[in-house]
Amino acid sequence: MTGRVSVVLTILLVLCALLLVNAQYQARRLFIELERAQSLARQLDIEWSQLQLDQSTLGKHVRIEASARRDLNMVALTPARIQYLTTDAK
């Protein structure tokens, strides 16, 4: 009888040990996955901040005007360059 109890307890002990090892493995795997997700979140947050800065910079009137002058060779109109067209309404 004591031999059977001893075998059953040994089997239970081994089973508990295996379950503990499996639980620790799963916990480590989930922790690594969490760290990766947090790293990606930080990276995306930095990229979002950079995009907001770029958007505010690119939307400024001065930057648009400078780009039009430089890239498109546009100049501001002066009263001397303005032409008015009239139509004869009959």
N, CA, C and O atoms as a GROMACS GRO file, in nm:
protein
  360
    1MET      N    1   0.081  -0.119   0.000
    1MET     CA    2   0.000   0.000   0.000
    1MET      C    3   0.085   0.126   0.000
    1MET      O    4   0.058   0.220  -0.074
    2THR      N    5   0.188   0.128   0.083
    2THR     CA    6   0.275   0.244   0.086
    2THR      C    7   0.352   0.259  -0.044
    2THR      O    8   0.387   0.370  -0.083
    3GLY      N    9   0.378   0.149  -0.110
    3GLY     CA   10   0.446   0.155  -0.238
    3GLY      C   11   0.359   0.221  -0.344
    3GLY      O   12   0.409   0.299  -0.425
    4ARG      N   13   0.230   0.192  -0.343
    4ARG     CA   14   0.138   0.253  -0.438
    4ARG      C   15   0.123   0.402  -0.412
    4ARG      O   16   0.122   0.484  -0.504
    5VAL      N   17   0.110   0.436  -0.285
    5VAL     CA   18   0.098   0.578  -0.248
    5VAL      C   19   0.224   0.652  -0.290
    5VAL      O   20   0.218   0.764  -0.340
    6SER      N   21   0.336   0.589  -0.269
    6SER     CA   22   0.463   0.650  -0.306
    6SER      C   23   0.471   0.672  -0.457
    6SER      O   24   0.518   0.777  -0.501
    7VAL      N   25   0.427   0.576  -0.537
    7VAL     CA   26   0.429   0.588  -0.683
    7VAL      C   27   0.332   0.697  -0.728
    7VAL      O   28   0.365   0.778  -0.815
    8VAL      N   29   0.214   0.699  -0.671
    8VAL     CA   30   0.114   0.799  -0.707
    8VAL      C   31   0.165   0.939  -0.672
    8VAL      O   32   0.152   1.032  -0.752
    9LEU      N   33   0.222   0.954  -0.555
    9LEU     CA   34   0.276   1.085  -0.515
    9LEU      C   35   0.393   1.127  -0.604
    9LEU      O   36   0.407   1.245  -0.636
   10THR      N   37   0.476   1.032  -0.644
   10THR     CA   38   0.587   1.062  -0.734
   10THR      C   39   0.535   1.108  -0.869
   10THR      O   40   0.586   1.205  -0.927
   11ILE      N   41   0.434   1.039  -0.920
   11ILE     CA   42   0.375   1.078  -1.049
   11ILE      C   43   0.312   1.217  -1.038
   11ILE      O   44   0.329   1.299  -1.128
   12LEU      N   45   0.241   1.244  -0.931
   12LEU     CA   46   0.182   1.376  -0.910
   12LEU      C   47   0.289   1.485  -0.899
   12LEU      O   48   0.273   1.595  -0.952
   13LEU      N   49   0.398   1.452  -0.830
   13LEU     CA   50   0.507   1.548  -0.815
   13LEU      C   51   0.571   1.581  -0.950
   13LEU      O   52   0.598   1.697  -0.979
   14VAL      N   53   0.595   1.479  -1.032
   14VAL     CA   54   0.653   1.500  -1.165
   14VAL      C   55   0.557   1.580  -1.252
   14VAL      O   56   0.598   1.670  -1.326
   15LEU      N   57   0.429   1.546  -1.244
   15LEU     CA   58   0.328   1.618  -1.323
   15LEU      C   59   0.322   1.765  -1.282
   15LEU      O   60   0.316   1.854  -1.368
   16CYS      N   61   0.324   1.791  -1.153
   16CYS     CA   62   0.323   1.930  -1.105
   16CYS      C   63   0.449   2.004  -1.150
   16CYS      O   64   0.443   2.121  -1.187
   17ALA      N   65   0.562   1.936  -1.146
   17ALA     CA   66   0.687   1.998  -1.189
   17ALA      C   67   0.681   2.034  -1.338
   17ALA      O   68   0.724   2.142  -1.377
   18LEU      N   69   0.628   1.943  -1.420
   18LEU     CA   70   0.615   1.970  -1.564
   18LEU      C   71   0.518   2.085  -1.590
   18LEU      O   72   0.543   2.170  -1.676
   19LEU      N   73   0.408   2.088  -1.517
   19LEU     CA   74   0.313   2.199  -1.532
   19LEU      C   75   0.376   2.332  -1.491
   19LEU      O   76   0.349   2.435  -1.553
   20LEU      N   77   0.458   2.331  -1.388
   20LEU     CA   78   0.526   2.452  -1.345
   20LEU      C   79   0.625   2.501  -1.450
   20LEU      O   80   0.632   2.620  -1.478
   21VAL      N   81   0.700   2.410  -1.509
   21VAL     CA   82   0.794   2.447  -1.615
   21VAL      C   83   0.719   2.504  -1.734
   21VAL      O   84   0.762   2.604  -1.792
   22ASN      N   85   0.608   2.442  -1.770
   22ASN     CA   86   0.528   2.491  -1.882
   22ASN      C   87   0.472   2.631  -1.852
   22ASN      O   88   0.473   2.718  -1.940
   23ALA      N   89   0.424   2.652  -1.731
   23ALA     CA   90   0.370   2.783  -1.693
   23ALA      C   91   0.479   2.890  -1.698
   23ALA      O   92   0.453   3.002  -1.743
   24GLN      N   93   0.598   2.859  -1.652
   24GLN     CA   94   0.707   2.955  -1.657
   24GLN      C   95   0.746   2.986  -1.801
   24GLN      O   96   0.775   3.101  -1.835
   25TYR      N   97   0.746   2.885  -1.886
   25TYR     CA   98   0.778   2.906  -2.027
   25TYR      C   99   0.674   2.998  -2.091
   25TYR      O  100   0.710   3.091  -2.163
   26GLN      N  101   0.548   2.973  -2.064
   26GLN     CA  102   0.441   3.057  -2.121
   26GLN      C  103   0.452   3.201  -2.069
   26GLN      O  104   0.433   3.296  -2.144
   27ALA      N  105   0.484   3.216  -1.941
   27ALA     CA  106   0.499   3.350  -1.884
   27ALA      C  107   0.614   3.425  -1.950
   27ALA      O  108   0.601   3.544  -1.981
   28ARG      N  109   0.726   3.358  -1.972
   28ARG     CA  110   0.840   3.423  -2.038
   28ARG      C  111   0.806   3.461  -2.182
   28ARG      O  112   0.841   3.570  -2.228
   29ARG      N  113   0.737   3.371  -2.252
   29ARG     CA  114   0.698   3.398  -2.391
   29ARG      C  115   0.603   3.518  -2.399
   29ARG      O  116   0.619   3.604  -2.486
   30LEU      N  117   0.507   3.524  -2.308
   30LEU     CA  118   0.414   3.637  -2.306
   30LEU      C  119   0.484   3.766  -2.267
   30LEU      O  120   0.450   3.873  -2.319
   31PHE      N  121   0.581   3.758  -2.177
   31PHE     CA  122   0.656   3.878  -2.138
   31PHE      C  123   0.737   3.932  -2.255
   31PHE      O  124   0.743   4.053  -2.276
   32ILE      N  125   0.799   3.844  -2.330
   32ILE     CA  126   0.876   3.887  -2.448
   32ILE      C  127   0.783   3.950  -2.550
   32ILE      O  128   0.817   4.052  -2.611
   33GLU      N  129   0.666   3.891  -2.569
   33GLU     CA  130   0.568   3.947  -2.663
   33GLU      C  131   0.522   4.085  -2.615
   33GLU      O  132   0.504   4.176  -2.697
   34LEU      N  133   0.503   4.100  -2.486
   34LEU     CA  134   0.463   4.230  -2.430
   34LEU      C  135   0.572   4.335  -2.452
   34LEU      O  136   0.543   4.448  -2.489
   35GLU      N  137   0.697   4.298  -2.429
   35GLU     CA  138   0.809   4.390  -2.451
   35GLU      C  139   0.816   4.434  -2.597
   35GLU      O  140   0.841   4.551  -2.625
   36ARG      N  141   0.796   4.342  -2.688
   36ARG     CA  142   0.798   4.376  -2.831
   36ARG      C  143   0.685   4.472  -2.866
   36ARG      O  144   0.705   4.568  -2.940
   37ALA      N  145   0.567   4.447  -2.811
   37ALA     CA  146   0.452   4.534  -2.838
   37ALA      C  147   0.476   4.673  -2.781
   37ALA      O  148   0.441   4.773  -2.844
   38GLN      N  149   0.534   4.681  -2.662
   38GLN     CA  150   0.562   4.811  -2.603
   38GLN      C  151   0.669   4.885  -2.682
   38GLN      O  152   0.661   5.007  -2.698
   39SER      N  153   0.767   4.813  -2.732
   39SER     CA  154   0.870   4.876  -2.815
   39SER      C  155   0.810   4.930  -2.944
   39SER      O  156   0.843   5.040  -2.987
   40LEU      N  157   0.724   4.852  -3.006
   40LEU     CA  158   0.657   4.897  -3.127
   40LEU      C  159   0.570   5.018  -3.099
   40LEU      O  160   0.564   5.111  -3.180
   41ALA      N  161   0.501   5.020  -2.986
   41ALA     CA  162   0.418   5.134  -2.948
   41ALA      C  163   0.503   5.259  -2.931
   41ALA      O  164   0.463   5.367  -2.975
   42ARG      N  165   0.618   5.247  -2.868
   42ARG     CA  166   0.708   5.363  -2.852
   42ARG      C  167   0.756   5.412  -2.988
   42ARG      O  168   0.760   5.532  -3.012
   43GLN      N  169   0.791   5.319  -3.076
   43GLN     CA  170   0.838   5.356  -3.209
   43GLN      C  171   0.728   5.426  -3.288
   43GLN      O  172   0.754   5.526  -3.355
   44LEU      N  173   0.608   5.375  -3.282
   44LEU     CA  174   0.496   5.438  -3.352
   44LEU      C  175   0.462   5.574  -3.293
   44LEU      O  176   0.423   5.665  -3.366
   45ASP      N  177   0.477   5.590  -3.163
   45ASP     CA  178   0.453   5.719  -3.099
   45ASP      C  179   0.554   5.822  -3.146
   45ASP      O  180   0.519   5.938  -3.171
   46ILE      N  181   0.680   5.782  -3.158
   46ILE     CA  182   0.784   5.873  -3.208
   46ILE      C  183   0.755   5.911  -3.353
   46ILE      O  184   0.767   6.027  -3.390
   47GLU      N  185   0.716   5.812  -3.433
   47GLU     CA  186   0.684   5.839  -3.574
   47GLU      C  187   0.564   5.932  -3.586
   47GLU      O  188   0.562   6.020  -3.672
   48TRP      N  189   0.464   5.914  -3.501
   48TRP     CA  190   0.346   5.999  -3.501
   48TRP      C  191   0.383   6.143  -3.466
   48TRP      O  192   0.336   6.237  -3.530
   49SER      N  193   0.468   6.160  -3.366
   49SER     CA  194   0.513   6.295  -3.329
   49SER      C  195   0.588   6.360  -3.444
   49SER      O  196   0.570   6.479  -3.470
   50GLN      N  197   0.672   6.284  -3.513
   50GLN     CA  198   0.746   6.336  -3.627
   50GLN      C  199   0.652   6.376  -3.740
   50GLN      O  200   0.672   6.480  -3.802
   51LEU      N  201   0.551   6.295  -3.765
   51LEU     CA  202   0.454   6.328  -3.870
   51LEU      C  203   0.373   6.453  -3.836
   51LEU      O  204   0.341   6.533  -3.924
   52GLN      N  205   0.339   6.470  -3.708
   52GLN     CA  206   0.267   6.590  -3.668
   52GLN      C  207   0.355   6.713  -3.687
   52GLN      O  208   0.307   6.817  -3.732
   53LEU      N  209   0.483   6.701  -3.654
   53LEU     CA  210   0.576   6.812  -3.673
   53LEU      C  211   0.591   6.844  -3.820
   53LEU      O  212   0.590   6.961  -3.859
   54ASP      N  213   0.604   6.741  -3.903
   54ASP     CA  214   0.615   6.762  -4.048
   54ASP      C  215   0.490   6.829  -4.103
   54ASP      O  216   0.499   6.919  -4.187
   55GLN      N  217   0.375   6.785  -4.057
   55GLN     CA  218   0.250   6.843  -4.106
   55GLN      C  219   0.238   6.990  -4.068
   55GLN      O  220   0.196   7.071  -4.149
   56SER      N  221   0.275   7.025  -3.947
   56SER     CA  222   0.266   7.165  -3.906
   56SER      C  223   0.367   7.250  -3.982
   56SER      O  224   0.340   7.367  -4.012
   57THR      N  225   0.484   7.193  -4.012
   57THR     CA  226   0.585   7.268  -4.087
   57THR      C  227   0.544   7.286  -4.232
   57THR      O  228   0.557   7.396  -4.286
   58LEU      N  229   0.495   7.180  -4.294
   58LEU     CA  230   0.461   7.187  -4.436
   58LEU      C  231   0.336   7.271  -4.462
   58LEU      O  232   0.319   7.322  -4.573
   59GLY      N  233   0.252   7.287  -4.364
   59GLY     CA  234   0.128   7.362  -4.384
   59GLY      C  235   0.142   7.511  -4.364
   59GLY      O  236   0.044   7.583  -4.384
   60LYS      N  237   0.256   7.559  -4.326
   60LYS     CA  238   0.272   7.702  -4.301
   60LYS      C  239   0.276   7.780  -4.431
   60LYS      O  240   0.336   7.736  -4.529
   61HIS      N  241   0.213   7.897  -4.431
   61HIS     CA  242   0.203   7.981  -4.550
   61HIS      C  243   0.341   8.020  -4.602
   61HIS      O  244   0.364   8.020  -4.723
   62VAL      N  245   0.433   8.053  -4.513
   62VAL     CA  246   0.566   8.097  -4.555
   62VAL      C  247   0.638   7.985  -4.630
   62VAL      O  248   0.703   8.009  -4.731
   63ARG      N  249   0.626   7.865  -4.580
   63ARG     CA  250   0.692   7.751  -4.646
   63ARG      C  251   0.631   7.726  -4.783
   63ARG      O  252   0.703   7.698  -4.879
   64ILE      N  253   0.499   7.735  -4.793
   64ILE     CA  254   0.433   7.715  -4.922
   64ILE      C  255   0.476   7.823  -5.021
   64ILE      O  256   0.505   7.793  -5.137
   65GLU      N  257   0.480   7.946  -4.976
   65GLU     CA  258   0.521   8.055  -5.065
   65GLU      C  259   0.666   8.040  -5.109
   65GLU      O  260   0.697   8.062  -5.226
   66ALA      N  261   0.754   8.002  -5.017
   66ALA     CA  262   0.895   7.983  -5.053
   66ALA      C  263   0.910   7.868  -5.152
   66ALA      O  264   0.990   7.877  -5.245
   67SER      N  265   0.835   7.762  -5.132
   67SER     CA  266   0.841   7.649  -5.225
   67SER      C  267   0.789   7.690  -5.363
   67SER      O  268   0.844   7.648  -5.464
   68ALA      N  269   0.684   7.769  -5.368
   68ALA     CA  270   0.630   7.816  -5.497
   68ALA      C  271   0.731   7.904  -5.569
   68ALA      O  272   0.747   7.895  -5.691
   69ARG      N  273   0.798   7.990  -5.494
   69ARG     CA  274   0.899   8.077  -5.557
   69ARG      C  275   1.017   7.995  -5.607
   69ARG      O  276   1.064   8.015  -5.720
   70ARG      N  277   1.065   7.904  -5.526
   70ARG     CA  278   1.185   7.829  -5.559
   70ARG      C  279   1.159   7.722  -5.666
   70ARG      O  280   1.231   7.717  -5.766
   71ASP      N  281   1.058   7.640  -5.646
   71ASP     CA  282   1.037   7.525  -5.734
   71ASP      C  283   0.959   7.559  -5.860
   71ASP      O  284   0.983   7.501  -5.966
   72LEU      N  285   0.865   7.651  -5.848
   72LEU     CA  286   0.778   7.682  -5.961
   72LEU      C  287   0.808   7.818  -6.026
   72LEU      O  288   0.742   7.857  -6.122
   73ASN      N  289   0.907   7.887  -5.973
   73ASN     CA  290   0.945   8.020  -6.023
   73ASN      C  291   0.827   8.117  -6.025
   73ASN      O  292   0.812   8.195  -6.119
   74MET      N  293   0.745   8.110  -5.924
   74MET     CA  294   0.630   8.200  -5.914
   74MET      C  295   0.670   8.325  -5.838
   74MET      O  296   0.758   8.322  -5.751
   75VAL      N  297   0.607   8.435  -5.872
   75VAL     CA  298   0.632   8.561  -5.802
   75VAL      C  299   0.497   8.621  -5.763
   75VAL      O  300   0.394   8.592  -5.824
   76ALA      N  301   0.501   8.703  -5.662
   76ALA     CA  302   0.378   8.767  -5.616
   76ALA      C  303   0.335   8.874  -5.717
   76ALA      O  304   0.418   8.936  -5.782
   77LEU      N  305   0.206   8.892  -5.728
   77LEU     CA  306   0.155   8.992  -5.821
   77LEU      C  307   0.170   9.132  -5.763
   77LEU      O  308   0.153   9.154  -5.644
   78THR      N  309   0.203   9.224  -5.850
   78THR     CA  310   0.209   9.366  -5.813
   78THR      C  311   0.098   9.435  -5.892
   78THR      O  312   0.052   9.383  -5.993
   79PRO      N  313   0.056   9.552  -5.847
   79PRO     CA  314  -0.049   9.623  -5.920
   79PRO      C  315  -0.011   9.652  -6.066
   79PRO      O  316  -0.098   9.659  -6.152
   80ALA      N  317   0.118   9.667  -6.094
   80ALA     CA  318   0.160   9.697  -6.231
   80ALA      C  319   0.143   9.574  -6.321
   80ALA      O  320   0.131   9.590  -6.443
   81ARG      N  321   0.140   9.457  -6.267
   81ARG     CA  322   0.129   9.336  -6.349
   81ARG      C  323  -0.013   9.286  -6.362
   81ARG      O  324  -0.038   9.189  -6.434
   82ILE      N  325  -0.107   9.347  -6.294
   82ILE     CA  326  -0.245   9.301  -6.296
   82ILE      C  327  -0.313   9.356  -6.421
   82ILE      O  328  -0.302   9.474  -6.452
   83GLN      N  329  -0.383   9.270  -6.491
   83GLN     CA  330  -0.459   9.312  -6.609
   83GLN      C  331  -0.607   9.284  -6.581
   83GLN      O  332  -0.645   9.178  -6.532
   84TYR      N  333  -0.686   9.382  -6.613
   84TYR     CA  334  -0.830   9.369  -6.595
   84TYR      C  335  -0.896   9.349  -6.730
   84TYR      O  336  -0.865   9.420  -6.827
   85LEU      N  337  -0.983   9.257  -6.737
   85LEU     CA  338  -1.057   9.230  -6.859
   85LEU      C  339  -1.199   9.280  -6.841
   85LEU      O  340  -1.263   9.258  -6.738
   86THR      N  341  -1.246   9.347  -6.940
   86THR     CA  342  -1.383   9.398  -6.934
   86THR      C  343  -1.461   9.336  -7.048
   86THR      O  344  -1.406   9.300  -7.152
   87THR      N  345  -1.588   9.326  -7.027
   87THR     CA  346  -1.676   9.276  -7.132
   87THR      C  347  -1.784   9.378  -7.157
   87THR      O  348  -1.828   9.448  -7.066
   88ASP      N  349  -1.825   9.384  -7.279
   88ASP     CA  350  -1.936   9.475  -7.312
   88ASP      C  351  -2.064   9.397  -7.291
   88ASP      O  352  -2.095   9.302  -7.363
   89ALA      N  353  -2.137   9.440  -7.193
   89ALA     CA  354  -2.265   9.373  -7.164
   89ALA      C  355  -2.375   9.440  -7.244
   89ALA      O  356  -2.400   9.559  -7.223
   90LYS      N  357  -2.439   9.372  -7.334
   90LYS     CA  358  -2.546   9.433  -7.415
   90LYS      C  359  -2.673   9.358  -7.393
   90LYS      O  360  -2.776   9.393  -7.452
   0.00000   0.00000   0.00000
